[in-house]
Amino acid sequence: MPSNYDNAAWFYDRLSRVVYGKALIQAQTHFLHTIPQNSNVLIAGGGSGMLLEAIARIHPSGLQIAYVELSEKMMALAKKRNTAGNKVSYINQPVEDAGLTQEFDVVISPFLLDSLSPVNFIKVFAAMDALLKPGCLWLNTDFQLNGKWWQKPLLKSMYFFFRLLGCVETAELPDMAAYFAVKGYNEIERKLFFGDFIAAGVYRK
């Protein structure tokens, strides 16, 4: 079984608020207004489903959402969320093995890519890239390092803790913006949070 957040599902949201306040939530939701009406949306690694309620406040109906989450316990929490009139398909599989065949107007990856091993990072990125229509949007939120002294120790301790719990596969942070650029994506909007440690970006394929 690949790494997942089963062992952290019961406390993850509370812990994130203790450490980061509202920054994780603000980063993940900041660009949800860019989702066009009546879109086909893929959310990969959505955790406990907070995004579903945030999206429903902006689009109370009209969206087709594929909610892909590997953790069974996180998925159970997500299924309790209020999705308003949006149609949500819950898929408890890795996104690269989810059997998705339709193309999406929007892909959302909240704190997913920075939890993967280098090999799986490339595999998962390729799988999601293949599902996104040309010209459409990828909303990504992850941690980043920009030279502030406290970021590396915090990142190292975070990776150590979640690796012990079997939640993440890596201890190294990929250069997300550079990888999107190499793969031909244009970053059209970007917003930083929590002392620039968290980056939310909107990329166009």
mmCIF file of the C-alpha atoms, coordinates in Angstrom:
data_MODEL
# 
_entry.id   MODEL 
# 
loop_
_atom_site.group_PDB 
_atom_site.id 
_atom_site.type_symbol 
_atom_site.label_atom_id 
_atom_site.label_alt_id 
_atom_site.label_comp_id 
_atom_site.label_asym_id 
_atom_site.label_entity_id 
_atom_site.label_seq_id 
_atom_site.pdbx_PDB_ins_code 
_atom_site.Cartn_x 
_atom_site.Cartn_y 
_atom_site.Cartn_z 
_atom_site.occupancy 
_atom_site.B_iso_or_equiv 
_atom_site.pdbx_formal_charge 
_atom_site.auth_seq_id 
_atom_site.auth_comp_id 
_atom_site.auth_asym_id 
_atom_site.auth_atom_id 
_atom_site.pdbx_PDB_model_num 
ATOM 1   C CA . MET A 1 1   ? 0.000   0.000  0.000   1.00 0.00 ? 1   MET A CA 1 
ATOM 2   C CA . PRO A 1 2   ? 1.451   3.407  -0.958  1.00 0.00 ? 2   PRO A CA 1 
ATOM 3   C CA . SER A 1 3   ? 1.868   6.026  1.743   1.00 0.00 ? 3   SER A CA 1 
ATOM 4   C CA . ASN A 1 4   ? -1.374  7.644  2.828   1.00 0.00 ? 4   ASN A CA 1 
ATOM 5   C CA . TYR A 1 5   ? -2.840  9.657  5.687   1.00 0.00 ? 5   TYR A CA 1 
ATOM 6   C CA . ASP A 1 6   ? -4.902  6.954  7.423   1.00 0.00 ? 6   ASP A CA 1 
ATOM 7   C CA . ASN A 1 7   ? -2.809  7.219  10.584  1.00 0.00 ? 7   ASN A CA 1 
ATOM 8   C CA . ALA A 1 8   ? -3.187  10.993 10.716  1.00 0.00 ? 8   ALA A CA 1 
ATOM 9   C CA . ALA A 1 9   ? -6.782  11.419 9.572   1.00 0.00 ? 9   ALA A CA 1 
ATOM 10  C CA . TRP A 1 10  ? -8.225  11.855 13.066  1.00 0.00 ? 10  TRP A CA 1 
ATOM 11  C CA . PHE A 1 11  ? -5.962  14.770 14.006  1.00 0.00 ? 11  PHE A CA 1 
ATOM 12  C CA . TYR A 1 12  ? -4.545  16.203 10.758  1.00 0.00 ? 12  TYR A CA 1 
ATOM 13  C CA . ASP A 1 13  ? -6.904  19.164 10.368  1.00 0.00 ? 13  ASP A CA 1 
ATOM 14  C CA . ARG A 1 14  ? -6.561  20.142 14.024  1.00 0.00 ? 14  ARG A CA 1 
ATOM 15  C CA . LEU A 1 15  ? -2.767  19.860 13.923  1.00 0.00 ? 15  LEU A CA 1 
ATOM 16  C CA . SER A 1 16  ? -2.560  21.981 10.783  1.00 0.00 ? 16  SER A CA 1 
ATOM 17  C CA . ARG A 1 17  ? -4.512  24.747 12.495  1.00 0.00 ? 17  ARG A CA 1 
ATOM 18  C CA . VAL A 1 18  ? -2.240  24.606 15.547  1.00 0.00 ? 18  VAL A CA 1 
ATOM 19  C CA . VAL A 1 19  ? 0.938   24.893 13.459  1.00 0.00 ? 19  VAL A CA 1 
ATOM 20  C CA . TYR A 1 20  ? -0.198  27.037 10.534  1.00 0.00 ? 20  TYR A CA 1 
ATOM 21  C CA . GLY A 1 21  ? -3.359  28.743 11.725  1.00 0.00 ? 21  GLY A CA 1 
ATOM 22  C CA . LYS A 1 22  ? -5.622  29.307 8.713   1.00 0.00 ? 22  LYS A CA 1 
ATOM 23  C CA . ALA A 1 23  ? -2.751  29.433 6.205   1.00 0.00 ? 23  ALA A CA 1 
ATOM 24  C CA . LEU A 1 24  ? -3.231  25.925 4.766   1.00 0.00 ? 24  LEU A CA 1 
ATOM 25  C CA . ILE A 1 25  ? -6.935  26.492 4.227   1.00 0.00 ? 25  ILE A CA 1 
ATOM 26  C CA . GLN A 1 26  ? -6.414  29.980 2.808   1.00 0.00 ? 26  GLN A CA 1 
ATOM 27  C CA . ALA A 1 27  ? -3.778  28.723 0.382   1.00 0.00 ? 27  ALA A CA 1 
ATOM 28  C CA . GLN A 1 28  ? -5.904  25.828 -0.888  1.00 0.00 ? 28  GLN A CA 1 
ATOM 29  C CA . THR A 1 29  ? -9.004  27.962 -1.373  1.00 0.00 ? 29  THR A CA 1 
ATOM 30  C CA . HIS A 1 30  ? -7.475  31.216 -2.617  1.00 0.00 ? 30  HIS A CA 1 
ATOM 31  C CA . PHE A 1 31  ? -7.848  30.459 -6.323  1.00 0.00 ? 31  PHE A CA 1 
ATOM 32  C CA . LEU A 1 32  ? -11.055 28.428 -6.296  1.00 0.00 ? 32  LEU A CA 1 
ATOM 33  C CA . HIS A 1 33  ? -12.817 31.404 -7.870  1.00 0.00 ? 33  HIS A CA 1 
ATOM 34  C CA . THR A 1 34  ? -10.911 30.647 -11.096 1.00 0.00 ? 34  THR A CA 1 
ATOM 35  C CA . ILE A 1 35  ? -12.926 27.437 -11.608 1.00 0.00 ? 35  ILE A CA 1 
ATOM 36  C CA . PRO A 1 36  ? -15.302 28.094 -14.521 1.00 0.00 ? 36  PRO A CA 1 
ATOM 37  C CA . GLN A 1 37  ? -18.990 27.307 -14.167 1.00 0.00 ? 37  GLN A CA 1 
ATOM 38  C CA . ASN A 1 38  ? -20.129 23.829 -15.177 1.00 0.00 ? 38  ASN A CA 1 
ATOM 39  C CA . SER A 1 39  ? -16.572 22.485 -15.113 1.00 0.00 ? 39  SER A CA 1 
ATOM 40  C CA . ASN A 1 40  ? -15.386 18.911 -14.877 1.00 0.00 ? 40  ASN A CA 1 
ATOM 41  C CA . VAL A 1 41  ? -13.006 19.038 -11.887 1.00 0.00 ? 41  VAL A CA 1 
ATOM 42  C CA . LEU A 1 42  ? -10.425 16.564 -10.606 1.00 0.00 ? 42  LEU A CA 1 
ATOM 43  C CA . ILE A 1 43  ? -9.277  16.866 -6.978  1.00 0.00 ? 43  ILE A CA 1 
ATOM 44  C CA . ALA A 1 44  ? -6.331  14.585 -6.224  1.00 0.00 ? 44  ALA A CA 1 
ATOM 45  C CA . GLY A 1 45  ? -5.270  14.078 -2.615  1.00 0.00 ? 45  GLY A CA 1 
ATOM 46  C CA . GLY A 1 46  ? -8.058  16.183 -1.175  1.00 0.00 ? 46  GLY A CA 1 
ATOM 47  C CA . GLY A 1 47  ? -7.791  14.794 2.339   1.00 0.00 ? 47  GLY A CA 1 
ATOM 48  C CA . SER A 1 48  ? -10.775 15.306 4.628   1.00 0.00 ? 48  SER A CA 1 
ATOM 49  C CA . GLY A 1 49  ? -12.810 17.140 2.012   1.00 0.00 ? 49  GLY A CA 1 
ATOM 50  C CA . MET A 1 50  ? -12.634 20.726 3.193   1.00 0.00 ? 50  MET A CA 1 
ATOM 51  C CA . LEU A 1 51  ? -12.196 21.769 -0.438  1.00 0.00 ? 51  LEU A CA 1 
ATOM 52  C CA . LEU A 1 52  ? -15.561 20.295 -1.392  1.00 0.00 ? 52  LEU A CA 1 
ATOM 53  C CA . GLU A 1 53  ? -17.387 22.652 0.960   1.00 0.00 ? 53  GLU A CA 1 
ATOM 54  C CA . ALA A 1 54  ? -15.238 25.625 -0.083  1.00 0.00 ? 54  ALA A CA 1 
ATOM 55  C CA . ILE A 1 55  ? -15.998 24.935 -3.744  1.00 0.00 ? 55  ILE A CA 1 
ATOM 56  C CA . ALA A 1 56  ? -19.704 24.536 -3.004  1.00 0.00 ? 56  ALA A CA 1 
ATOM 57  C CA . ARG A 1 57  ? -19.793 28.029 -1.512  1.00 0.00 ? 57  ARG A CA 1 
ATOM 58  C CA . ILE A 1 58  ? -18.574 29.432 -4.831  1.00 0.00 ? 58  ILE A CA 1 
ATOM 59  C CA . HIS A 1 59  ? -20.325 26.953 -7.147  1.00 0.00 ? 59  HIS A CA 1 
ATOM 60  C CA . PRO A 1 60  ? -23.389 25.562 -5.327  1.00 0.00 ? 60  PRO A CA 1 
ATOM 61  C CA . SER A 1 61  ? -24.268 23.518 -8.401  1.00 0.00 ? 61  SER A CA 1 
ATOM 62  C CA . GLY A 1 62  ? -23.151 22.650 -11.908 1.00 0.00 ? 62  GLY A CA 1 
ATOM 63  C CA . LEU A 1 63  ? -19.789 20.993 -11.257 1.00 0.00 ? 63  LEU A CA 1 
ATOM 64  C CA . GLN A 1 64  ? -18.813 17.392 -11.931 1.00 0.00 ? 64  GLN A CA 1 
ATOM 65  C CA . ILE A 1 65  ? -16.093 16.522 -9.401  1.00 0.00 ? 65  ILE A CA 1 
ATOM 66  C CA . ALA A 1 66  ? -13.890 13.439 -9.267  1.00 0.00 ? 66  ALA A CA 1 
ATOM 67  C CA . TYR A 1 67  ? -12.585 13.294 -5.696  1.00 0.00 ? 67  TYR A CA 1 
ATOM 68  C CA . VAL A 1 68  ? -9.556  11.013 -5.578  1.00 0.00 ? 68  VAL A CA 1 
ATOM 69  C CA . GLU A 1 69  ? -8.070  10.225 -2.168  1.00 0.00 ? 69  GLU A CA 1 
ATOM 70  C CA . LEU A 1 70  ? -5.931  7.226  -1.217  1.00 0.00 ? 70  LEU A CA 1 
ATOM 71  C CA . SER A 1 71  ? -6.644  7.287  2.531   1.00 0.00 ? 71  SER A CA 1 
ATOM 72  C CA . GLU A 1 72  ? -9.832  5.414  3.402   1.00 0.00 ? 72  GLU A CA 1 
ATOM 73  C CA . LYS A 1 73  ? -10.203 7.356  6.639   1.00 0.00 ? 73  LYS A CA 1 
ATOM 74  C CA . MET A 1 74  ? -9.780  10.709 4.937   1.00 0.00 ? 74  MET A CA 1 
ATOM 75  C CA . MET A 1 75  ? -12.280 9.623  2.298   1.00 0.00 ? 75  MET A CA 1 
ATOM 76  C CA . ALA A 1 76  ? -14.811 8.726  4.989   1.00 0.00 ? 76  ALA A CA 1 
ATOM 77  C CA . LEU A 1 77  ? -14.514 12.263 6.359   1.00 0.00 ? 77  LEU A CA 1 
ATOM 78  C CA . ALA A 1 78  ? -14.810 13.769 2.881   1.00 0.00 ? 78  ALA A CA 1 
ATOM 79  C CA . LYS A 1 79  ? -18.063 11.916 2.191   1.00 0.00 ? 79  LYS A CA 1 
ATOM 80  C CA . LYS A 1 80  ? -19.666 13.728 5.146   1.00 0.00 ? 80  LYS A CA 1 
ATOM 81  C CA . ARG A 1 81  ? -19.009 17.163 3.626   1.00 0.00 ? 81  ARG A CA 1 
ATOM 82  C CA . ASN A 1 82  ? -21.740 19.362 2.202   1.00 0.00 ? 82  ASN A CA 1 
ATOM 83  C CA . THR A 1 83  ? -21.249 19.429 -1.566  1.00 0.00 ? 83  THR A CA 1 
ATOM 84  C CA . ALA A 1 84  ? -24.493 21.337 -2.279  1.00 0.00 ? 84  ALA A CA 1 
ATOM 85  C CA . GLY A 1 85  ? -25.759 20.556 -5.789  1.00 0.00 ? 85  GLY A CA 1 
ATOM 86  C CA . ASN A 1 86  ? -22.461 19.461 -7.275  1.00 0.00 ? 86  ASN A CA 1 
ATOM 87  C CA . LYS A 1 87  ? -22.097 15.874 -8.449  1.00 0.00 ? 87  LYS A CA 1 
ATOM 88  C CA . VAL A 1 88  ? -19.133 14.203 -6.719  1.00 0.00 ? 88  VAL A CA 1 
ATOM 89  C CA . SER A 1 89  ? -17.614 10.812 -7.553  1.00 0.00 ? 89  SER A CA 1 
ATOM 90  C CA . TYR A 1 90  ? -15.485 9.458  -4.687  1.00 0.00 ? 90  TYR A CA 1 
ATOM 91  C CA . ILE A 1 91  ? -12.530 7.339  -5.787  1.00 0.00 ? 91  ILE A CA 1 
ATOM 92  C CA . ASN A 1 92  ? -10.426 5.663  -3.088  1.00 0.00 ? 92  ASN A CA 1 
ATOM 93  C CA . GLN A 1 93  ? -7.381  4.968  -5.280  1.00 0.00 ? 93  GLN A CA 1 
ATOM 94  C CA . PRO A 1 94  ? -4.077  6.583  -6.226  1.00 0.00 ? 94  PRO A CA 1 
ATOM 95  C CA . VAL A 1 95  ? -4.847  9.063  -8.988  1.00 0.00 ? 95  VAL A CA 1 
ATOM 96  C CA . GLU A 1 96  ? -2.507  7.266  -11.404 1.00 0.00 ? 96  GLU A CA 1 
ATOM 97  C CA . ASP A 1 97  ? -4.491  4.021  -10.869 1.00 0.00 ? 97  ASP A CA 1 
ATOM 98  C CA . ALA A 1 98  ? -7.981  5.508  -10.648 1.00 0.00 ? 98  ALA A CA 1 
ATOM 99  C CA . GLY A 1 99  ? -9.034  4.456  -14.142 1.00 0.00 ? 99  GLY A CA 1 
ATOM 100 C CA . LEU A 1 100 ? -10.139 7.940  -15.118 1.00 0.00 ? 100 LEU A CA 1 
ATOM 101 C CA . THR A 1 101 ? -10.690 8.366  -18.850 1.00 0.00 ? 101 THR A CA 1 
ATOM 102 C CA . GLN A 1 102 ? -12.492 11.684 -19.180 1.00 0.00 ? 102 GLN A CA 1 
ATOM 103 C CA . GLU A 1 103 ? -10.619 14.963 -19.614 1.00 0.00 ? 103 GLU A CA 1 
ATOM 104 C CA . PHE A 1 104 ? -10.929 17.665 -16.974 1.00 0.00 ? 104 PHE A CA 1 
ATOM 105 C CA . ASP A 1 105 ? -11.311 21.429 -17.179 1.00 0.00 ? 105 ASP A CA 1 
ATOM 106 C CA . VAL A 1 106 ? -9.603  21.925 -13.811 1.00 0.00 ? 106 VAL A CA 1 
ATOM 107 C CA . VAL A 1 107 ? -7.134  19.788 -11.849 1.00 0.00 ? 107 VAL A CA 1 
ATOM 108 C CA . ILE A 1 108 ? -6.535  20.549 -8.145  1.00 0.00 ? 108 ILE A CA 1 
ATOM 109 C CA . SER A 1 109 ? -3.616  19.070 -6.183  1.00 0.00 ? 109 SER A CA 1 
ATOM 110 C CA . PRO A 1 110 ? -3.557  20.368 -2.592  1.00 0.00 ? 110 PRO A CA 1 
ATOM 111 C CA . PHE A 1 111 ? -0.351  19.342 -0.785  1.00 0.00 ? 111 PHE A CA 1 
ATOM 112 C CA . LEU A 1 112 ? -0.087  16.141 -2.816  1.00 0.00 ? 112 LEU A CA 1 
ATOM 113 C CA . LEU A 1 113 ? 2.988   16.462 -5.010  1.00 0.00 ? 113 LEU A CA 1 
ATOM 114 C CA . ASP A 1 114 ? 5.334   17.436 -2.181  1.00 0.00 ? 114 ASP A CA 1 
ATOM 115 C CA . SER A 1 115 ? 4.535   14.170 -0.340  1.00 0.00 ? 115 SER A CA 1 
ATOM 116 C CA . LEU A 1 116 ? 5.687   11.850 -3.139  1.00 0.00 ? 116 LEU A CA 1 
ATOM 117 C CA . SER A 1 117 ? 8.979   10.106 -3.804  1.00 0.00 ? 117 SER A CA 1 
ATOM 118 C CA . PRO A 1 118 ? 10.831  11.446 -6.875  1.00 0.00 ? 118 PRO A CA 1 
ATOM 119 C CA . VAL A 1 119 ? 9.756   8.421  -8.950  1.00 0.00 ? 119 VAL A CA 1 
ATOM 120 C CA . ASN A 1 120 ? 6.102   8.678  -7.931  1.00 0.00 ? 120 ASN A CA 1 
ATOM 121 C CA . PHE A 1 121 ? 6.158   12.448 -8.346  1.00 0.00 ? 121 PHE A CA 1 
ATOM 122 C CA . ILE A 1 122 ? 6.942   12.021 -12.046 1.00 0.00 ? 122 ILE A CA 1 
ATOM 123 C CA . LYS A 1 123 ? 4.344   9.251  -12.406 1.00 0.00 ? 123 LYS A CA 1 
ATOM 124 C CA . VAL A 1 124 ? 1.561   11.170 -10.655 1.00 0.00 ? 124 VAL A CA 1 
ATOM 125 C CA . PHE A 1 125 ? 2.320   14.431 -12.445 1.00 0.00 ? 125 PHE A CA 1 
ATOM 126 C CA . ALA A 1 126 ? 2.203   12.647 -15.810 1.00 0.00 ? 126 ALA A CA 1 
ATOM 127 C CA . ALA A 1 127 ? -1.095  10.962 -14.947 1.00 0.00 ? 127 ALA A CA 1 
ATOM 128 C CA . MET A 1 128 ? -2.746  14.230 -13.970 1.00 0.00 ? 128 MET A CA 1 
ATOM 129 C CA . ASP A 1 129 ? -1.263  16.078 -16.935 1.00 0.00 ? 129 ASP A CA 1 
ATOM 130 C CA . ALA A 1 130 ? -2.779  13.499 -19.271 1.00 0.00 ? 130 ALA A CA 1 
ATOM 131 C CA . LEU A 1 131 ? -6.232  14.118 -17.773 1.00 0.00 ? 131 LEU A CA 1 
ATOM 132 C CA . LEU A 1 132 ? -6.193  17.914 -18.133 1.00 0.00 ? 132 LEU A CA 1 
ATOM 133 C CA . LYS A 1 133 ? -7.572  19.473 -21.301 1.00 0.00 ? 133 LYS A CA 1 
ATOM 134 C CA . PRO A 1 134 ? -5.183  21.734 -23.238 1.00 0.00 ? 134 PRO A CA 1 
ATOM 135 C CA . GLY A 1 135 ? -5.673  25.369 -22.273 1.00 0.00 ? 135 GLY A CA 1 
ATOM 136 C CA . CYS A 1 136 ? -7.287  24.491 -18.945 1.00 0.00 ? 136 CYS A CA 1 
ATOM 137 C CA . LEU A 1 137 ? -6.211  25.091 -15.345 1.00 0.00 ? 137 LEU A CA 1 
ATOM 138 C CA . TRP A 1 138 ? -4.154  23.247 -12.743 1.00 0.00 ? 138 TRP A CA 1 
ATOM 139 C CA . LEU A 1 139 ? -4.456  24.637 -9.199  1.00 0.00 ? 139 LEU A CA 1 
ATOM 140 C CA . ASN A 1 140 ? -1.531  23.452 -7.085  1.00 0.00 ? 140 ASN A CA 1 
ATOM 141 C CA . THR A 1 141 ? -0.721  24.174 -3.444  1.00 0.00 ? 141 THR A CA 1 
ATOM 142 C CA . ASP A 1 142 ? 2.490   23.008 -1.792  1.00 0.00 ? 142 ASP A CA 1 
ATOM 143 C CA . PHE A 1 143 ? 5.316   24.055 0.481   1.00 0.00 ? 143 PHE A CA 1 
ATOM 144 C CA . GLN A 1 144 ? 8.381   25.844 -0.855  1.00 0.00 ? 144 GLN A CA 1 
ATOM 145 C CA . LEU A 1 145 ? 11.783  27.011 0.363   1.00 0.00 ? 145 LEU A CA 1 
ATOM 146 C CA . ASN A 1 146 ? 12.938  30.544 -0.365  1.00 0.00 ? 146 ASN A CA 1 
ATOM 147 C CA . GLY A 1 147 ? 15.873  30.991 1.981   1.00 0.00 ? 147 GLY A CA 1 
ATOM 148 C CA . LYS A 1 148 ? 14.265  31.938 5.281   1.00 0.00 ? 148 LYS A CA 1 
ATOM 149 C CA . TRP A 1 149 ? 16.211  30.299 8.108   1.00 0.00 ? 149 TRP A CA 1 
ATOM 150 C CA . TRP A 1 150 ? 13.243  28.663 9.843   1.00 0.00 ? 150 TRP A CA 1 
ATOM 151 C CA . GLN A 1 151 ? 11.772  26.980 6.767   1.00 0.00 ? 151 GLN A CA 1 
ATOM 152 C CA . LYS A 1 152 ? 14.232  24.080 6.441   1.00 0.00 ? 152 LYS A CA 1 
ATOM 153 C CA . PRO A 1 153 ? 14.018  22.992 10.110  1.00 0.00 ? 153 PRO A CA 1 
ATOM 154 C CA . LEU A 1 154 ? 10.213  23.157 10.014  1.00 0.00 ? 154 LEU A CA 1 
ATOM 155 C CA . LEU A 1 155 ? 10.074  21.239 6.741   1.00 0.00 ? 155 LEU A CA 1 
ATOM 156 C CA . LYS A 1 156 ? 12.533  18.621 8.001   1.00 0.00 ? 156 LYS A CA 1 
ATOM 157 C CA . SER A 1 157 ? 10.575  18.042 11.212  1.00 0.00 ? 157 SER A CA 1 
ATOM 158 C CA . MET A 1 158 ? 7.308   17.867 9.280   1.00 0.00 ? 158 MET A CA 1 
ATOM 159 C CA . TYR A 1 159 ? 8.645   15.273 6.856   1.00 0.00 ? 159 TYR A CA 1 
ATOM 160 C CA . PHE A 1 160 ? 10.173  13.255 9.726   1.00 0.00 ? 160 PHE A CA 1 
ATOM 161 C CA . PHE A 1 161 ? 6.897   13.192 11.658  1.00 0.00 ? 161 PHE A CA 1 
ATOM 162 C CA . PHE A 1 162 ? 4.702   12.194 8.743   1.00 0.00 ? 162 PHE A CA 1 
ATOM 163 C CA . ARG A 1 163 ? 7.185   9.626  7.427   1.00 0.00 ? 163 ARG A CA 1 
ATOM 164 C CA . LEU A 1 164 ? 7.042   7.923  10.841  1.00 0.00 ? 164 LEU A CA 1 
ATOM 165 C CA . LEU A 1 165 ? 3.269   7.708  10.449  1.00 0.00 ? 165 LEU A CA 1 
ATOM 166 C CA . GLY A 1 166 ? 3.545   6.348  6.902   1.00 0.00 ? 166 GLY A CA 1 
ATOM 167 C CA . CYS A 1 167 ? 1.894   9.403  5.397   1.00 0.00 ? 167 CYS A CA 1 
ATOM 168 C CA . VAL A 1 168 ? 4.596   10.625 3.008   1.00 0.00 ? 168 VAL A CA 1 
ATOM 169 C CA . GLU A 1 169 ? 7.214   8.939  0.831   1.00 0.00 ? 169 GLU A CA 1 
ATOM 170 C CA . THR A 1 170 ? 9.940   11.559 0.710   1.00 0.00 ? 170 THR A CA 1 
ATOM 171 C CA . ALA A 1 171 ? 12.070  13.904 2.771   1.00 0.00 ? 171 ALA A CA 1 
ATOM 172 C CA . GLU A 1 172 ? 12.937  16.226 -0.101  1.00 0.00 ? 172 GLU A CA 1 
ATOM 173 C CA . LEU A 1 173 ? 10.862  19.065 -1.502  1.00 0.00 ? 173 LEU A CA 1 
ATOM 174 C CA . PRO A 1 174 ? 10.644  19.141 -5.317  1.00 0.00 ? 174 PRO A CA 1 
ATOM 175 C CA . ASP A 1 175 ? 11.009  22.444 -7.162  1.00 0.00 ? 175 ASP A CA 1 
ATOM 176 C CA . MET A 1 176 ? 7.374   22.574 -8.150  1.00 0.00 ? 176 MET A CA 1 
ATOM 177 C CA . ALA A 1 177 ? 7.331   25.813 -10.153 1.00 0.00 ? 177 ALA A CA 1 
ATOM 178 C CA . ALA A 1 178 ? 10.349  24.734 -12.189 1.00 0.00 ? 178 ALA A CA 1 
ATOM 179 C CA . TYR A 1 179 ? 8.787   21.360 -12.991 1.00 0.00 ? 179 TYR A CA 1 
ATOM 180 C CA . PHE A 1 180 ? 5.537   22.921 -14.171 1.00 0.00 ? 180 PHE A CA 1 
ATOM 181 C CA . ALA A 1 181 ? 7.572   25.234 -16.414 1.00 0.00 ? 181 ALA A CA 1 
ATOM 182 C CA . VAL A 1 182 ? 9.608   22.361 -17.872 1.00 0.00 ? 182 VAL A CA 1 
ATOM 183 C CA . LYS A 1 183 ? 6.372   20.545 -18.702 1.00 0.00 ? 183 LYS A CA 1 
ATOM 184 C CA . GLY A 1 184 ? 5.076   23.524 -20.670 1.00 0.00 ? 184 GLY A CA 1 
ATOM 185 C CA . TYR A 1 185 ? 2.716   25.103 -18.129 1.00 0.00 ? 185 TYR A CA 1 
ATOM 186 C CA . ASN A 1 186 ? 2.394   28.857 -17.736 1.00 0.00 ? 186 ASN A CA 1 
ATOM 187 C CA . GLU A 1 187 ? 1.965   30.129 -14.197 1.00 0.00 ? 187 GLU A CA 1 
ATOM 188 C CA . ILE A 1 188 ? -0.741  32.760 -14.527 1.00 0.00 ? 188 ILE A CA 1 
ATOM 189 C CA . GLU A 1 189 ? -1.282  33.558 -10.838 1.00 0.00 ? 189 GLU A CA 1 
ATOM 190 C CA . ARG A 1 190 ? 0.638   32.921 -7.617  1.00 0.00 ? 190 ARG A CA 1 
ATOM 191 C CA . LYS A 1 191 ? 0.044   33.739 -3.951  1.00 0.00 ? 191 LYS A CA 1 
ATOM 192 C CA . LEU A 1 192 ? 2.326   33.046 -0.979  1.00 0.00 ? 192 LEU A CA 1 
ATOM 193 C CA . PHE A 1 193 ? 1.273   32.330 2.607   1.00 0.00 ? 193 PHE A CA 1 
ATOM 194 C CA . PHE A 1 194 ? 2.831   31.761 6.041   1.00 0.00 ? 194 PHE A CA 1 
ATOM 195 C CA . GLY A 1 195 ? 6.009   33.729 5.522   1.00 0.00 ? 195 GLY A CA 1 
ATOM 196 C CA . ASP A 1 196 ? 6.235   32.595 1.883   1.00 0.00 ? 196 ASP A CA 1 
ATOM 197 C CA . PHE A 1 197 ? 6.545   28.951 3.031   1.00 0.00 ? 197 PHE A CA 1 
ATOM 198 C CA . ILE A 1 198 ? 3.310   27.929 1.280   1.00 0.00 ? 198 ILE A CA 1 
ATOM 199 C CA . ALA A 1 199 ? 2.722   28.637 -2.413  1.00 0.00 ? 199 ALA A CA 1 
ATOM 200 C CA . ALA A 1 200 ? -0.598  28.488 -4.260  1.00 0.00 ? 200 ALA A CA 1 
ATOM 201 C CA . GLY A 1 201 ? -0.340  28.659 -8.014  1.00 0.00 ? 201 GLY A CA 1 
ATOM 202 C CA . VAL A 1 202 ? -2.639  28.619 -11.026 1.00 0.00 ? 202 VAL A CA 1 
ATOM 203 C CA . TYR A 1 203 ? -1.078  27.017 -14.077 1.00 0.00 ? 203 TYR A CA 1 
ATOM 204 C CA . ARG A 1 204 ? -2.461  26.923 -17.615 1.00 0.00 ? 204 ARG A CA 1 
ATOM 205 C CA . LYS A 1 205 ? -1.691  23.945 -19.805 1.00 0.00 ? 205 LYS A CA 1 
# 
